């Protein structure tokens, strides 16, 4: 089952309210996305911890409704 990009963005922003989120559908199939997420919540955290915050915001949809998500995360400059 495909997941629309706007739903991914909404879930991430719900979990990380200050996040700037850019979503790209990599294959045009609604299953393979790339996301760039910038949030102050990432400051001082490792890349793994940053990704864990994004996965938590997605509330268990990774691997189910959302098949693949290439993440690029950072704190604001």
Secondary structure as GFF3:
##gff-version 3
##sequence-region A 1 77
A	DSSP	alpha_helix	5	15	.	.	.	ID=ss1
A	DSSP	beta_strand	20	25	.	.	.	ID=ss2
A	DSSP	beta_strand	32	38	.	.	.	ID=ss3
A	DSSP	three_ten_helix	40	42	.	.	.	ID=ss4
A	DSSP	alpha_helix	47	57	.	.	.	ID=ss5
A	DSSP	beta_strand	68	74	.	.	.	ID=ss6
###
